Amino acid sequence: MPTLPPYHIELSIKCPFVNCQPKVTIIDSTTLVDHLKDAHKLRISNLHHVYLILEEYLEFWAKEITKDGVLEQLSVEVDEITIYVIDPEKLSKDRNIRDSLQRDKLNKILQIQANERNYDSKLERKCLFCKNICENRAVLFRHMFSEHNFNIGLPDNLANVDEFLQILEKKLTSLQCLYCEKIFTSSAVLRKHMRKKKHFKINAKNRIYDRFYVINYLEPGKNWETFEKERYDSDEEHHRDDSWDDWVEEESQPTNCLFCDTISPRSKDVKNHMKCTHGFDLLIIKRNLGLDFYQTIILINYIRSKTLNNTCMACDSTFDDNQHLIEHMSEKNCFVEVPSLDNPLWKDLKYLYPTQPNDPLLDGFEDGEDGEISDDNVNDDNDDVPLHNPDDTIVIPEEPPEELKEGIKQLMELNINNGSNVIDKDYVYNDVNI
């Protein structure tokens, strides 16, 4: 497949020049550039700088070149062939019309944005990634950032937001990653990929999103000047990101057992070890108790804390060493005696912090994501299920309840020092998010 130029974008436009028949719809920018060159011998410098005002811009020049003397002013001889070049650096008329059209478009976009803030932004909307319904748009973007690490820049920089969200929602429904835009076979596989690759973000190199960001209307070519300097970041990163290494075995992340000294190369291996050796099946316990993401985090950190102190998680019996603890838990069947949901530990905010720094198990307990990304590890019955169940919703209010705000305050004031490892207070808002 040929590599597309960096200014390539899908569009739908009819060529406005009078000598262009029939009026065929041009569907992308690359085709447009070729058409202008081949059919009209016309070359427009930095045409991609005016994509947001493209239709008005071309209509202006379609009328302008019919005026006496204009074509002669634009003509250039190249290899004994006459072509017509429109360059804002050399032609003040072109520079002025670009600036004028850009200002007009900016005013329209700002008006749209103002109208949205007065009405659309106050409507409830479902999260793109989970079952929650957010009370308004500000809550929605705050929720998607804090809970899913989904970052779209400053929400106040957006216009036509509902259309923007519909595009993202359509991609997810089509099982397409928002960042690398690959298609996957099921929601579980897509979610695993996006979490592993940290692809909970849009692809800034996809020009389809430009029209939703007000900053792109401020100055012709401003966004593109930045883009052209950075190009595709680096070839190494580009090739690494576009490779299909999602489908090969995940890299080694040595993971400690929750109960004994066993260290397995990956979190899925240690889960298998705990299930076979100790009869402790984390995913089954999670499902049976109905634990949510944060409750599962609490359980893992709670068990690790108990084991670190040679204390049984079920009966609080304390032992001199880990070996005697394991013998006790095996004899008394304590490995499966998980604290009940009315136990105060589930409200103890300190267990949201990792007992073991950089614990791979905290990122490897999701249902349907156990192990490598393959259809064999995903329930076929769930292949057509979206990332969330549209009928299973929770409304997130704009202001959290007082007890939640107090809990967050207490959490942020915690400063737990585990030996030489001071736990970052931002961890709960960043590293543990799904």
C-alpha beads as a LAMMPS data file, in Angstrom:
LAMMPS data file: protein, C-alpha beads

434 atoms
433 bonds

1 atom types
1 bond types

-500.0 500.0 xlo xhi
-500.0 500.0 ylo yhi
-500.0 500.0 zlo zhi

Masses

1 110.0

Atoms # bond

1 1 1 0.000 0.000 0.000
2 1 1 1.478 3.389 -0.999
3 1 1 2.318 5.802 1.786
4 1 1 -0.068 8.731 1.893
5 1 1 1.327 12.265 2.254
6 1 1 1.094 13.804 5.732
7 1 1 -1.511 16.323 4.544
8 1 1 -3.906 13.602 3.359
9 1 1 -7.452 13.927 4.640
10 1 1 -10.826 12.612 3.596
11 1 1 -13.234 15.212 2.274
12 1 1 -16.182 15.664 -0.060
13 1 1 -15.986 18.577 -2.460
14 1 1 -16.777 19.390 -6.076
15 1 1 -14.198 21.289 -8.083
16 1 1 -15.587 24.850 -8.526
17 1 1 -13.479 25.902 -11.510
18 1 1 -15.668 26.801 -14.485
19 1 1 -13.856 24.685 -17.065
20 1 1 -14.163 21.538 -14.935
21 1 1 -16.798 19.153 -16.320
22 1 1 -18.392 16.988 -15.191
23 1 1 -18.618 18.059 -11.554
24 1 1 -17.192 14.938 -9.937
25 1 1 -17.040 14.749 -6.153
26 1 1 -13.459 14.619 -4.911
27 1 1 -13.165 12.434 -1.824
28 1 1 -9.706 13.208 -0.422
29 1 1 -7.019 15.868 -0.417
30 1 1 -4.464 13.849 -2.361
31 1 1 -6.929 13.383 -5.212
32 1 1 -7.736 17.098 -5.075
33 1 1 -4.074 18.120 -5.388
34 1 1 -3.609 15.755 -8.340
35 1 1 -6.810 16.989 -9.968
36 1 1 -5.828 20.664 -9.709
37 1 1 -2.438 19.885 -11.175
38 1 1 -3.601 17.617 -14.015
39 1 1 -6.896 19.232 -14.997
40 1 1 -6.132 22.886 -14.334
41 1 1 -2.314 23.093 -14.237
42 1 1 -2.824 24.738 -10.877
43 1 1 -0.549 24.383 -7.886
44 1 1 -1.523 25.929 -4.569
45 1 1 1.240 26.249 -2.000
46 1 1 0.382 24.837 1.408
47 1 1 -3.138 23.918 0.399
48 1 1 -3.369 21.821 3.541
49 1 1 -3.180 25.022 5.604
50 1 1 -6.669 25.945 4.395
51 1 1 -8.485 22.624 4.785
52 1 1 -10.830 24.159 7.337
53 1 1 -11.885 26.835 4.832
54 1 1 -11.261 24.794 1.700
55 1 1 -14.610 25.151 -0.053
56 1 1 -14.797 28.929 0.378
57 1 1 -11.134 29.291 -0.581
58 1 1 -11.436 27.349 -3.843
59 1 1 -14.643 29.161 -4.765
60 1 1 -12.842 32.478 -4.344
61 1 1 -10.045 31.496 -6.687
62 1 1 -12.421 29.877 -9.178
63 1 1 -14.029 33.303 -9.622
64 1 1 -10.782 35.245 -9.338
65 1 1 -8.962 33.545 -12.215
66 1 1 -11.770 34.441 -14.610
67 1 1 -10.830 38.105 -14.210
68 1 1 -8.600 39.737 -16.784
69 1 1 -4.886 39.448 -16.140
70 1 1 -5.064 37.129 -13.125
71 1 1 -3.874 33.971 -14.897
72 1 1 -0.961 35.881 -16.395
73 1 1 -0.013 37.001 -12.901
74 1 1 -0.006 33.393 -11.685
75 1 1 1.732 31.784 -14.662
76 1 1 5.134 30.142 -14.320
77 1 1 7.159 28.285 -16.949
78 1 1 8.364 24.853 -15.843
79 1 1 10.132 22.693 -18.438
80 1 1 8.521 24.725 -21.216
81 1 1 5.068 24.062 -19.739
82 1 1 2.937 26.879 -18.359
83 1 1 1.503 26.220 -14.903
84 1 1 -0.302 28.497 -12.466
85 1 1 1.012 28.881 -8.933
86 1 1 -0.859 30.404 -6.001
87 1 1 1.590 31.112 -3.191
88 1 1 0.675 33.228 -0.143
89 1 1 4.349 34.067 0.371
90 1 1 4.502 35.777 -3.013
91 1 1 0.898 36.845 -3.533
92 1 1 -0.615 39.256 -1.030
93 1 1 -4.111 38.675 -2.419
94 1 1 -3.893 34.996 -1.509
95 1 1 -2.503 35.745 1.926
96 1 1 -5.260 38.255 2.585
97 1 1 -8.101 35.951 1.501
98 1 1 -6.729 33.160 3.653
99 1 1 -6.638 35.461 6.672
100 1 1 -10.108 36.829 5.959
101 1 1 -11.736 33.425 5.487
102 1 1 -9.960 32.110 8.568
103 1 1 -11.303 34.973 10.698
104 1 1 -14.833 34.444 9.400
105 1 1 -14.640 30.730 10.146
106 1 1 -13.234 31.403 13.605
107 1 1 -16.141 33.723 14.421
108 1 1 -18.633 31.060 13.326
109 1 1 -16.891 28.385 15.376
110 1 1 -16.805 30.602 18.461
111 1 1 -20.533 31.227 18.063
112 1 1 -21.161 27.484 17.773
113 1 1 -19.049 26.919 20.871
114 1 1 -20.976 29.580 22.806
115 1 1 -24.307 28.009 21.856
116 1 1 -23.056 24.569 22.902
117 1 1 -21.958 25.854 26.298
118 1 1 -25.408 27.286 26.909
119 1 1 -27.289 24.131 25.945
120 1 1 -25.542 20.992 24.668
121 1 1 -22.847 20.993 27.348
122 1 1 -25.504 20.724 30.064
123 1 1 -27.009 17.495 28.745
124 1 1 -26.307 14.039 30.169
125 1 1 -24.089 11.776 28.107
126 1 1 -22.777 8.254 28.520
127 1 1 -19.071 7.609 28.914
128 1 1 -17.416 6.241 25.782
129 1 1 -15.685 3.472 27.716
130 1 1 -17.946 2.340 30.547
131 1 1 -21.542 2.183 31.757
132 1 1 -21.591 5.518 33.564
133 1 1 -23.786 8.423 32.523
134 1 1 -22.345 11.838 33.329
135 1 1 -24.515 14.740 34.359
136 1 1 -22.982 17.173 31.881
137 1 1 -20.115 17.493 29.462
138 1 1 -17.613 18.854 31.980
139 1 1 -18.242 15.853 34.229
140 1 1 -17.970 13.538 31.216
141 1 1 -14.516 14.724 30.184
142 1 1 -13.325 14.803 33.796
143 1 1 -14.598 11.249 34.285
144 1 1 -13.013 9.920 31.079
145 1 1 -9.690 11.518 32.005
146 1 1 -9.584 10.431 35.648
147 1 1 -11.087 6.964 35.203
148 1 1 -9.785 5.946 31.770
149 1 1 -6.780 8.233 31.190
150 1 1 -8.535 9.465 28.048
151 1 1 -6.975 12.817 27.183
152 1 1 -8.267 15.016 24.368
153 1 1 -6.512 18.184 25.490
154 1 1 -8.502 21.082 26.886
155 1 1 -12.258 20.425 26.528
156 1 1 -12.798 24.196 26.328
157 1 1 -10.845 24.098 23.062
158 1 1 -13.519 21.937 21.395
159 1 1 -16.441 22.892 19.171
160 1 1 -19.121 20.711 17.581
161 1 1 -18.449 18.405 20.507
162 1 1 -21.435 16.125 20.003
163 1 1 -20.317 15.305 16.462
164 1 1 -16.783 14.763 17.761
165 1 1 -18.011 12.283 20.378
166 1 1 -20.210 10.521 17.828
167 1 1 -17.165 9.896 15.622
168 1 1 -15.273 8.393 18.558
169 1 1 -18.278 6.321 19.610
170 1 1 -18.699 4.982 16.074
171 1 1 -15.052 3.924 15.976
172 1 1 -15.370 2.065 19.277
173 1 1 -18.610 0.406 18.187
174 1 1 -16.780 -0.716 15.039
175 1 1 -14.071 -2.192 17.315
176 1 1 -11.513 0.312 16.047
177 1 1 -8.725 1.658 18.240
178 1 1 -8.978 5.443 18.560
179 1 1 -5.232 5.966 18.298
180 1 1 -3.690 3.462 15.883
181 1 1 -7.079 2.858 14.189
182 1 1 -6.612 -0.890 13.798
183 1 1 -9.719 -3.064 13.778
184 1 1 -10.075 -5.812 16.389
185 1 1 -12.242 -8.888 16.687
186 1 1 -14.056 -8.130 19.924
187 1 1 -14.520 -5.498 22.607
188 1 1 -12.320 -7.399 25.048
189 1 1 -9.455 -7.623 22.564
190 1 1 -9.815 -3.942 21.686
191 1 1 -9.865 -2.924 25.351
192 1 1 -6.809 -5.046 26.122
193 1 1 -4.964 -3.479 23.207
194 1 1 -5.865 0.090 24.174
195 1 1 -4.855 -0.434 27.787
196 1 1 -1.614 -2.223 26.984
197 1 1 -0.581 0.291 24.331
198 1 1 -1.921 3.291 26.261
199 1 1 -4.093 4.142 23.284
200 1 1 -6.872 5.862 25.230
201 1 1 -6.347 8.976 23.117
202 1 1 -7.086 10.162 19.617
203 1 1 -4.573 10.125 16.803
204 1 1 -3.457 13.739 16.459
205 1 1 -2.119 12.949 12.989
206 1 1 -5.605 12.138 11.760
207 1 1 -6.669 15.437 10.234
208 1 1 -10.357 14.574 10.578
209 1 1 -10.198 15.915 14.136
210 1 1 -8.725 19.317 13.215
211 1 1 -12.081 20.963 12.638
212 1 1 -13.199 20.257 16.208
213 1 1 -10.334 22.187 17.830
214 1 1 -10.767 25.958 17.988
215 1 1 -7.009 26.501 18.077
216 1 1 -6.793 25.296 14.477
217 1 1 -8.915 28.258 13.361
218 1 1 -6.737 30.908 14.970
219 1 1 -4.035 31.168 12.330
220 1 1 -3.768 29.555 8.870
221 1 1 -1.314 26.680 9.012
222 1 1 -0.481 27.072 12.690
223 1 1 -1.330 23.485 13.565
224 1 1 0.342 22.202 10.429
225 1 1 3.570 24.092 11.039
226 1 1 3.899 22.258 14.335
227 1 1 2.936 18.978 12.708
228 1 1 5.450 19.344 9.880
229 1 1 8.288 19.994 12.326
230 1 1 7.459 16.900 14.331
231 1 1 6.466 14.905 11.238
232 1 1 5.651 11.423 12.481
233 1 1 7.693 11.833 15.672
234 1 1 10.418 9.337 14.797
235 1 1 10.502 6.428 12.396
236 1 1 11.308 4.107 15.270
237 1 1 8.235 5.087 17.271
238 1 1 6.043 5.097 14.163
239 1 1 7.045 1.583 13.137
240 1 1 6.854 0.298 16.678
241 1 1 3.349 1.675 17.141
242 1 1 2.100 0.377 13.787
243 1 1 3.491 -3.101 14.245
244 1 1 1.256 -6.005 15.182
245 1 1 3.227 -6.871 18.288
246 1 1 -0.071 -6.806 20.191
247 1 1 -0.631 -10.304 18.871
248 1 1 2.614 -11.830 20.097
249 1 1 3.439 -12.877 23.616
250 1 1 3.412 -10.024 26.096
251 1 1 6.719 -8.896 27.544
252 1 1 7.938 -10.349 30.803
253 1 1 6.746 -8.580 33.949
254 1 1 7.944 -10.620 36.934
255 1 1 5.037 -10.884 39.355
256 1 1 5.016 -12.068 42.964
257 1 1 2.447 -14.501 44.282
258 1 1 0.071 -12.934 46.799
259 1 1 0.845 -15.624 49.367
260 1 1 4.251 -17.252 48.884
261 1 1 7.708 -16.442 47.533
262 1 1 6.966 -17.652 44.009
263 1 1 7.775 -15.137 41.262
264 1 1 6.287 -15.772 37.826
265 1 1 7.362 -14.091 34.578
266 1 1 3.917 -12.590 33.925
267 1 1 0.780 -11.742 35.865
268 1 1 -1.241 -14.433 34.073
269 1 1 1.339 -17.028 35.153
270 1 1 1.153 -16.025 38.788
271 1 1 -2.662 -16.163 38.625
272 1 1 -2.422 -19.713 37.293
273 1 1 0.054 -20.540 40.055
274 1 1 -2.263 -19.190 42.771
275 1 1 -5.208 -21.084 41.326
276 1 1 -3.351 -24.407 41.047
277 1 1 -1.161 -24.201 44.159
278 1 1 -3.322 -22.285 46.628
279 1 1 -6.819 -22.728 45.211
280 1 1 -7.118 -18.936 44.945
281 1 1 -8.752 -17.869 41.658
282 1 1 -8.666 -14.080 41.527
283 1 1 -11.033 -13.739 38.566
284 1 1 -13.604 -16.130 40.057
285 1 1 -13.503 -14.278 43.385
286 1 1 -13.848 -10.967 41.562
287 1 1 -16.904 -12.203 39.664
288 1 1 -18.559 -13.965 42.597
289 1 1 -18.259 -10.964 44.905
290 1 1 -19.061 -8.502 42.128
291 1 1 -15.906 -6.517 42.837
292 1 1 -15.402 -3.413 40.743
293 1 1 -12.028 -2.170 39.589
294 1 1 -11.141 -0.296 42.764
295 1 1 -12.379 -3.053 45.068
296 1 1 -10.125 -5.504 43.238
297 1 1 -7.208 -3.114 43.713
298 1 1 -8.050 -2.962 47.424
299 1 1 -8.203 -6.760 47.712
300 1 1 -4.816 -7.274 46.043
301 1 1 -3.090 -4.652 48.168
302 1 1 -4.810 -5.903 51.334
303 1 1 -3.631 -9.485 50.783
304 1 1 -0.101 -8.340 49.973
305 1 1 -0.037 -6.245 53.139
306 1 1 -1.149 -9.198 55.257
307 1 1 1.349 -11.571 53.631
308 1 1 4.159 -9.057 54.092
309 1 1 3.451 -9.180 57.837
310 1 1 3.035 -12.980 57.870
311 1 1 -0.616 -12.555 58.820
312 1 1 -3.512 -14.639 57.563
313 1 1 -5.936 -12.530 55.534
314 1 1 -8.902 -14.621 56.721
315 1 1 -8.424 -14.979 60.479
316 1 1 -5.641 -12.480 61.288
317 1 1 -3.440 -15.180 62.838
318 1 1 0.211 -14.096 62.834
319 1 1 3.239 -16.345 62.215
320 1 1 7.013 -16.160 62.458
321 1 1 7.628 -16.713 58.767
322 1 1 5.901 -17.171 55.439
323 1 1 6.261 -20.941 55.416
324 1 1 4.229 -21.345 58.620
325 1 1 1.645 -18.897 57.270
326 1 1 1.229 -20.971 54.086
327 1 1 0.883 -24.181 56.096
328 1 1 -1.808 -22.604 58.273
329 1 1 -3.780 -21.206 55.316
330 1 1 -3.633 -24.553 53.507
331 1 1 -4.745 -26.496 56.579
332 1 1 -7.587 -24.092 57.456
333 1 1 -8.576 -23.436 53.826
334 1 1 -8.035 -19.717 54.396
335 1 1 -6.938 -19.022 50.826
336 1 1 -10.552 -18.756 49.704
337 1 1 -11.874 -16.976 52.816
338 1 1 -11.971 -13.483 51.354
339 1 1 -13.256 -10.741 53.703
340 1 1 -16.978 -10.078 53.308
341 1 1 -18.164 -6.900 51.632
342 1 1 -19.276 -5.414 54.960
343 1 1 -15.687 -5.539 56.227
344 1 1 -14.267 -2.031 56.902
345 1 1 -11.229 -2.784 54.728
346 1 1 -13.244 -2.025 51.552
347 1 1 -13.536 1.588 52.707
348 1 1 -9.933 1.876 53.824
349 1 1 -8.393 4.254 51.284
350 1 1 -4.824 3.244 52.055
351 1 1 -5.357 -0.007 50.143
352 1 1 -5.787 1.952 46.926
353 1 1 -2.050 2.522 47.102
354 1 1 0.141 -0.363 45.918
355 1 1 1.646 -2.369 48.746
356 1 1 4.251 -3.547 46.251
357 1 1 5.535 -0.762 43.974
358 1 1 4.919 -1.329 40.253
359 1 1 2.824 -4.408 40.958
360 1 1 1.958 -5.982 37.546
361 1 1 -0.991 -7.782 39.131
362 1 1 -2.768 -4.446 39.586
363 1 1 -2.935 -4.142 35.818
364 1 1 -3.683 -7.749 35.000
365 1 1 -6.915 -8.856 36.607
366 1 1 -9.595 -7.737 34.103
367 1 1 -12.114 -10.345 33.003
368 1 1 -11.581 -11.508 29.458
369 1 1 -8.043 -10.111 29.441
370 1 1 -6.177 -12.918 31.055
371 1 1 -3.137 -13.624 28.971
372 1 1 -2.295 -12.930 25.398
373 1 1 -4.581 -11.100 23.037
374 1 1 -6.307 -13.805 21.084
375 1 1 -9.819 -14.898 20.411
376 1 1 -9.167 -18.102 22.334
377 1 1 -9.040 -16.094 25.552
378 1 1 -12.255 -14.193 24.885
379 1 1 -15.730 -15.577 25.372
380 1 1 -17.285 -15.873 21.916
381 1 1 -20.638 -14.895 23.378
382 1 1 -19.237 -11.451 24.106
383 1 1 -17.801 -10.679 20.683
384 1 1 -20.634 -8.344 19.782
385 1 1 -20.899 -6.697 23.176
386 1 1 -19.792 -3.032 23.227
387 1 1 -17.277 -1.629 25.683
388 1 1 -20.193 -0.953 28.003
389 1 1 -23.725 -2.174 28.427
390 1 1 -26.088 0.610 27.340
391 1 1 -28.786 -0.652 29.698
392 1 1 -26.564 -0.778 32.774
393 1 1 -25.864 2.791 33.756
394 1 1 -24.970 4.981 36.685
395 1 1 -25.443 8.742 36.617
396 1 1 -22.358 10.627 37.777
397 1 1 -23.344 13.944 39.417
398 1 1 -21.414 17.135 38.824
399 1 1 -20.612 17.423 42.530
400 1 1 -19.632 14.213 44.387
401 1 1 -21.339 13.433 47.702
402 1 1 -19.805 15.013 50.779
403 1 1 -18.517 11.683 52.085
404 1 1 -16.774 11.015 48.763
405 1 1 -15.202 14.467 48.718
406 1 1 -13.985 13.933 52.274
407 1 1 -12.581 10.540 51.308
408 1 1 -10.717 12.017 48.367
409 1 1 -9.347 14.739 50.615
410 1 1 -8.098 12.152 53.114
411 1 1 -6.605 10.087 50.328
412 1 1 -4.667 13.012 48.886
413 1 1 -3.336 13.877 52.354
414 1 1 -1.940 10.395 52.868
415 1 1 1.808 10.143 52.635
416 1 1 2.716 6.523 53.019
417 1 1 6.398 5.702 53.202
418 1 1 7.130 2.046 52.475
419 1 1 10.794 1.686 53.335
420 1 1 12.677 3.724 50.728
421 1 1 9.684 3.859 48.403
422 1 1 7.444 6.902 48.867
423 1 1 4.203 6.235 47.062
424 1 1 3.140 8.972 44.652
425 1 1 -0.195 10.481 45.686
426 1 1 -1.113 10.836 41.990
427 1 1 -0.992 7.078 41.554
428 1 1 -4.677 6.576 42.243
429 1 1 -5.598 9.046 39.516
430 1 1 -3.120 7.849 36.941
431 1 1 -1.524 4.431 37.116
432 1 1 -4.465 2.398 38.374
433 1 1 -7.051 3.808 36.007
434 1 1 -8.599 1.604 33.346

Bonds

1 1 1 2
2 1 2 3
3 1 3 4
4 1 4 5
5 1 5 6
6 1 6 7
7 1 7 8
8 1 8 9
9 1 9 10
10 1 10 11
11 1 11 12
12 1 12 13
13 1 13 14
14 1 14 15
15 1 15 16
16 1 16 17
17 1 17 18
18 1 18 19
19 1 19 20
20 1 20 21
21 1 21 22
22 1 22 23
23 1 23 24
24 1 24 25
25 1 25 26
26 1 26 27
27 1 27 28
28 1 28 29
29 1 29 30
30 1 30 31
31 1 31 32
32 1 32 33
33 1 33 34
34 1 34 35
35 1 35 36
36 1 36 37
37 1 37 38
38 1 38 39
39 1 39 40
40 1 40 41
41 1 41 42
42 1 42 43
43 1 43 44
44 1 44 45
45 1 45 46
46 1 46 47
47 1 47 48
48 1 48 49
49 1 49 50
50 1 50 51
51 1 51 52
52 1 52 53
53 1 53 54
54 1 54 55
55 1 55 56
56 1 56 57
57 1 57 58
58 1 58 59
59 1 59 60
60 1 60 61
61 1 61 62
62 1 62 63
63 1 63 64
64 1 64 65
65 1 65 66
66 1 66 67
67 1 67 68
68 1 68 69
69 1 69 70
70 1 70 71
71 1 71 72
72 1 72 73
73 1 73 74
74 1 74 75
75 1 75 76
76 1 76 77
77 1 77 78
78 1 78 79
79 1 79 80
80 1 80 81
81 1 81 82
82 1 82 83
83 1 83 84
84 1 84 85
85 1 85 86
86 1 86 87
87 1 87 88
88 1 88 89
89 1 89 90
90 1 90 91
91 1 91 92
92 1 92 93
93 1 93 94
94 1 94 95
95 1 95 96
96 1 96 97
97 1 97 98
98 1 98 99
99 1 99 100
100 1 100 101
101 1 101 102
102 1 102 103
103 1 103 104
104 1 104 105
105 1 105 106
106 1 106 107
107 1 107 108
108 1 108 109
109 1 109 110
110 1 110 111
111 1 111 112
112 1 112 113
113 1 113 114
114 1 114 115
115 1 115 116
116 1 116 117
117 1 117 118
118 1 118 119
119 1 119 120
120 1 120 121
121 1 121 122
122 1 122 123
123 1 123 124
124 1 124 125
125 1 125 126
126 1 126 127
127 1 127 128
128 1 128 129
129 1 129 130
130 1 130 131
131 1 131 132
132 1 132 133
133 1 133 134
134 1 134 135
135 1 135 136
136 1 136 137
137 1 137 138
138 1 138 139
139 1 139 140
140 1 140 141
141 1 141 142
142 1 142 143
143 1 143 144
144 1 144 145
145 1 145 146
146 1 146 147
147 1 147 148
148 1 148 149
149 1 149 150
150 1 150 151
151 1 151 152
152 1 152 153
153 1 153 154
154 1 154 155
155 1 155 156
156 1 156 157
157 1 157 158
158 1 158 159
159 1 159 160
160 1 160 161
161 1 161 162
162 1 162 163
163 1 163 164
164 1 164 165
165 1 165 166
166 1 166 167
167 1 167 168
168 1 168 169
169 1 169 170
170 1 170 171
171 1 171 172
172 1 172 173
173 1 173 174
174 1 174 175
175 1 175 176
176 1 176 177
177 1 177 178
178 1 178 179
179 1 179 180
180 1 180 181
181 1 181 182
182 1 182 183
183 1 183 184
184 1 184 185
185 1 185 186
186 1 186 187
187 1 187 188
188 1 188 189
189 1 189 190
190 1 190 191
191 1 191 192
192 1 192 193
193 1 193 194
194 1 194 195
195 1 195 196
196 1 196 197
197 1 197 198
198 1 198 199
199 1 199 200
200 1 200 201
201 1 201 202
202 1 202 203
203 1 203 204
204 1 204 205
205 1 205 206
206 1 206 207
207 1 207 208
208 1 208 209
209 1 209 210
210 1 210 211
211 1 211 212
212 1 212 213
213 1 213 214
214 1 214 215
215 1 215 216
216 1 216 217
217 1 217 218
218 1 218 219
219 1 219 220
220 1 220 221
221 1 221 222
222 1 222 223
223 1 223 224
224 1 224 225
225 1 225 226
226 1 226 227
227 1 227 228
228 1 228 229
229 1 229 230
230 1 230 231
231 1 231 232
232 1 232 233
233 1 233 234
234 1 234 235
235 1 235 236
236 1 236 237
237 1 237 238
238 1 238 239
239 1 239 240
240 1 240 241
241 1 241 242
242 1 242 243
243 1 243 244
244 1 244 245
245 1 245 246
246 1 246 247
247 1 247 248
248 1 248 249
249 1 249 250
250 1 250 251
251 1 251 252
252 1 252 253
253 1 253 254
254 1 254 255
255 1 255 256
256 1 256 257
257 1 257 258
258 1 258 259
259 1 259 260
260 1 260 261
261 1 261 262
262 1 262 263
263 1 263 264
264 1 264 265
265 1 265 266
266 1 266 267
267 1 267 268
268 1 268 269
269 1 269 270
270 1 270 271
271 1 271 272
272 1 272 273
273 1 273 274
274 1 274 275
275 1 275 276
276 1 276 277
277 1 277 278
278 1 278 279
279 1 279 280
280 1 280 281
281 1 281 282
282 1 282 283
283 1 283 284
284 1 284 285
285 1 285 286
286 1 286 287
287 1 287 288
288 1 288 289
289 1 289 290
290 1 290 291
291 1 291 292
292 1 292 293
293 1 293 294
294 1 294 295
295 1 295 296
296 1 296 297
297 1 297 298
298 1 298 299
299 1 299 300
300 1 300 301
301 1 301 302
302 1 302 303
303 1 303 304
304 1 304 305
305 1 305 306
306 1 306 307
307 1 307 308
308 1 308 309
309 1 309 310
310 1 310 311
311 1 311 312
312 1 312 313
313 1 313 314
314 1 314 315
315 1 315 316
316 1 316 317
317 1 317 318
318 1 318 319
319 1 319 320
320 1 320 321
321 1 321 322
322 1 322 323
323 1 323 324
324 1 324 325
325 1 325 326
326 1 326 327
327 1 327 328
328 1 328 329
329 1 329 330
330 1 330 331
331 1 331 332
332 1 332 333
333 1 333 334
334 1 334 335
335 1 335 336
336 1 336 337
337 1 337 338
338 1 338 339
339 1 339 340
340 1 340 341
341 1 341 342
342 1 342 343
343 1 343 344
344 1 344 345
345 1 345 346
346 1 346 347
347 1 347 348
348 1 348 349
349 1 349 350
350 1 350 351
351 1 351 352
352 1 352 353
353 1 353 354
354 1 354 355
355 1 355 356
356 1 356 357
357 1 357 358
358 1 358 359
359 1 359 360
360 1 360 361
361 1 361 362
362 1 362 363
363 1 363 364
364 1 364 365
365 1 365 366
366 1 366 367
367 1 367 368
368 1 368 369
369 1 369 370
370 1 370 371
371 1 371 372
372 1 372 373
373 1 373 374
374 1 374 375
375 1 375 376
376 1 376 377
377 1 377 378
378 1 378 379
379 1 379 380
380 1 380 381
381 1 381 382
382 1 382 383
383 1 383 384
384 1 384 385
385 1 385 386
386 1 386 387
387 1 387 388
388 1 388 389
389 1 389 390
390 1 390 391
391 1 391 392
392 1 392 393
393 1 393 394
394 1 394 395
395 1 395 396
396 1 396 397
397 1 397 398
398 1 398 399
399 1 399 400
400 1 400 401
401 1 401 402
402 1 402 403
403 1 403 404
404 1 404 405
405 1 405 406
406 1 406 407
407 1 407 408
408 1 408 409
409 1 409 410
410 1 410 411
411 1 411 412
412 1 412 413
413 1 413 414
414 1 414 415
415 1 415 416
416 1 416 417
417 1 417 418
418 1 418 419
419 1 419 420
420 1 420 421
421 1 421 422
422 1 422 423
423 1 423 424
424 1 424 425
425 1 425 426
426 1 426 427
427 1 427 428
428 1 428 429
429 1 429 430
430 1 430 431
431 1 431 432
432 1 432 433
433 1 433 434
